[in-house]
Amino acid sequence: MKDLYPSRHATMAEFLPRLDPVVHSAWNADAPVSREQADAFDRDGFVVLEDLFSDAEIAFLQSEAGMLLGDPDALEEETVITEPGGKEVRSIFRIHAQSRVIGRLAADERLAGVARFLLGDDVYMHQSRLNYKPGFQGKEFYWHSDFETWHVEDGMPRMRALSMSVLLAENTPHNGPLMLIPGSHRQFLTCVGETPQDHYRQSLKKQEYGVPDEDSLAELAHKFGIVAPTGKPGSVVIFDCNVMHGSNGNITPFPRANAFLVYNAVSNRLDAPFGVDRPRPDFIAARGEPQVITPVTGPLMEEALA
């Protein structure tokens, strides 16, 4: 397969044109988002949806997240990632397959239906995780484009995937919220440096390869600015696979937590990686025949507890 977005090969970073649409469906009155929301996602590379879930559903999700974080030994060992140099849980991967509640959330029409519209295809779960940034101890996530890593290390062919961050605690300007560079998704910024084998073992704690150079980041930030969507629990931040994003550390006493769901178009299933010999394991990037999501309606509690 031809590599349309080569990265980590050259000695200098460069901006390449985006060859894929951002919104893959034409808006219509039956769309699960408004025209303004679809236009914002196309223009900025992200959109925030509020008030999708009831208070009872939010409490239900928070309770489940608390149980999962409180008993990491009950989970698949390799999926639990701790903070660099510490024992605090940073992320739990493949969480939709380890928690019926998060699995039900991932299939919910309010999320999966939006993903199907924006990607213009049936979708499946490329990656899921519970992200936790504890008070005082939560470390930063450095600037990056998800697609750059998913393309080079996983073999995702095209920019036809998106992420949804479902806030499970209030995200404030102070506790390390997601930061994005709006408009950065319309170019592909290549990275420099050959990727070490089994790079994921380190990168899930602190990424050092597949990160953009500072000069290019500064150029993007000066051109587009930086935004940090904040919100109450239950807010959903949807962002394109190629938008540049990251987050600061959390030195406040207020933890930050979110359920992170990555939807990929079935037509964009993974192939051989474009920059490494061996792909990352399935708990980071689902391979093989995609398990197509059939959207489910109704309160989260009903089917998750059935």
N, C-alpha and C positions, 0 to 999 in steps of 0.2 A: 504494500500500500504506500502510495506517495506521501511523503511527510510535508504537509502544507504549512506546518508551523514549527520549523526546525529551531531547536534551542539547545544550549549547553554544548555547542560544537565550535563556535567561533571564539576568537580571543577578545572581541569587542561586542558589547550589547547593541542591539538595534531595535527600532520599531518596525514591525511588519503590519501590513494591512489586514484587517479582519475580513475573512472571506465568507462568513456566515451571518445570517440574520440574527437579531436579538430576540424579537418576537416573531414566532413562526406561524402564527394564525392571524387572519384578518379579523379585526374586532367586529362584533355584531351585538345586537340587543340581548342575546342569550348568553353572552360571555360571562364567566364567573368574576370578572373584574370590570370596573368602569373603563370608559375610553380614556379618561384622564390617568387612571392607574396604569393602563397598558402603555400609554404614551410616556409616562414618567419612567417606567421600567426600560423602555426602548432608549430614551434619551440619557438617563442617569446610570442605568445598569442596576438599579435597585428600586424597591418600593416597600413601604411599611403598611401592613394591614392591621387595623385595630378592631377590637370588639367582635372577633370571630367566635369566641368561646364564652360560655357562661361562667359565672363565678364558681359554680360547683365543679365544672370541668377543669378549671384552672387549679382549684384545690386538689382535685383528683390527680392531676399531673404532678403537682408539687409533692404530694405525698409519695407517689411512686418514685420520683427522683430522689427524695430523701432516703427511702429504703434501699435503692440501688447504691447510692453513695455510702450508705452506712454499713453495707455488707459486701464489699468488693470481692471477698473470698468466695462468694457464692457464684461469681461470674467466671466466664472463660478467662483464664489467667492472662493470655497474651493480649486480650482486648483492653485490659486495664492499664492505662498510661499514667505514671506519676510525674509530679513536677521535677524538673532537672535539679538534682542535688537534694531532693526531699522525698517524703513518703505521701504527701498530699495527692489525692487523685486529681489529675488534670483532665483526662478524657476517658470515657468508656466507649469503645467502638462496637460496631455491629449490635447496637442496643435495640434496634427494632426486632431483631431475632431472639434477643434474650429477655425481652419484656413484652408481655402481651399488650400492656397499656401503650407503650411507645409504638409497637407494631400497629395497633389500632389507630393511633394518631397519624402515623405515616400514610395510612390508607384512607384517611378521612377525606370526604369530598371537598371540604373547605380548603384543603391543602393540595391533595392529588389532582383535584379538578382544575385548580389554577395552574399547576405544573403542566398538565396535559394541554391546556389552552396555550400557554406561553411557548411550549416546546413543539406544539403542533403534531403530537404523536402520542401513542401509548407510552407509559413511563414505567420504570422500575427503580429500585433503590440501589444506587451506585455505592453509597456510603451513608452510614448513620453513626451518630455518637452523642453522648451526653457530655457537654462541656461544663466544667466547673472551675471557677476562679475564686478560690477562698479568700476571705478577708485577710489582709496583711501579707499573705503568702503567694497570691496568684501572680504568676509571671506573664510576661507579654507574649503575644503572637506577632512575629515580625511581618512586615509588608510582604505580600505575595499575591500572585494570581493562581487560583486553584487549578485552572485549566493547564497552566504550564506544567505543573507537577503531574496532573492526571494524564496529560498527553505524553510526557517524557517517560514517566515511571510506570504508568498503568496501561498506556495504549489507547486512550480515548481519542478517536480520530478527529472529531469536529467540535465546535463550540455549540453544543446543543444540550446543555445541562444547566441546572440551577440549584442553588442552596436555599433552604428555608431555616431560619433560626427562630425557634419558638421560645420566647423569653419566659423563664420559670421563676425569675426574681426580677425586681425592678432594676433596670439598667439606667444608671444616672450618668452625668458627665464625669463622675469622679471614680467609679468602681471598675474602670477598664472596659467600657462598652466597645462594640464593634466600630471601627472607623473605616470609611470608604473614600475613594477618590472618584467622584461622579464623572462619568464620561470616559474614564480610563479603559473601559471595556471595549472601546471601538478600535483599539490598536493592540497588537500582540507584542509585548516587550520580551525579547529573548534574554536568557540568563547565561552567565559565563561560568565555566568550571565543569569538568567531567564528573559525573555522578559516581560516588563509591558504591560498591556492591552492598546490598542490604542497607541502603541509606536510611530506610524508614525507621530502623531501630533507634537512630539518633534524632531524625528529623521530627518525629512525633513529640519529642520533648523540646527540642530547639533546632530549628531548621537553619542550615548553613549553606546548602546547595539548593539551587532553584529559587534563590532570592534575588530580587532586582538590585542593580547597582544604584548607589546613592545619587549620582548625577541624573540618571533617568528618572528616579523617583522625585527628585527636586523639580525636574522639568514638568512632570505630571502634576505635582502639587501646586506649583505656581500657575499652571495653565487652568486647572479645574477646581482647585481648592480641596479641602478635606471636610467631610461631614461625619458626625457621630450620632446616628439615630438612637434616641433613648426611648424608653417606654415602660409601661406597667406590665406586670405578668400577664401573659396571654397575647401580647403583641407579637406579630410575625414579621420578621425582616426577610424579604425575598431578594436575593441578589444573583446576578449573572455569573456564570462560571469564570469569566475572564476579568471581572472588575478587580482592581487593586484594593486590597483591604488588609487590616491587621488590628491589633488592639494593644493598649498599654497595660502595664502591670496594675495590680490592685493593692494599694497600700491603705485602703480604708478598712474599717471593720465590717463592711457590708459585702457579703459574697455575691458573685454573679453566676448565674447558671442558665443554661439553655439546652434545649433539644435541637440537635443539628441534623437536618435531613437533606440528602442530596438526591435529586431526581434526575435521571438520565433518560433521553429518548431511546426507545427500543432500537430504532434504526441507527443509533450511535453507540451500540454495544462495543465493548473493548476488544481490541486486536492486540497484536504483539507490541510491547513498549517501543517507543521511538528513540529512546536514549539509553536504555540499559539492557543487559542480556536476560535478566530474570525479573519478572513482574513482582510487584508487591503482593503480599498474601491476600486472600479473599476477604478477610475481616476488614481490610482497608478499602478494597476495590473489588466489587462483585464481578466475577468472571463467569464464563460459560453461558448457557441459555438463560436469558433474562426471565425473572419471575415477574410477569406483568401485574401491575397493581390494578385491582378492580375497586374503584372508589366506593366507599361506604358512607351512608348517611345516618343521621340520628346522633344522640348524645354519646360522648366517648365512653361513658361508664357501661352502657348496655352490652355491647358485644365483647368489650374487654373483660368483663366479669362473667360472661355467659359460660 
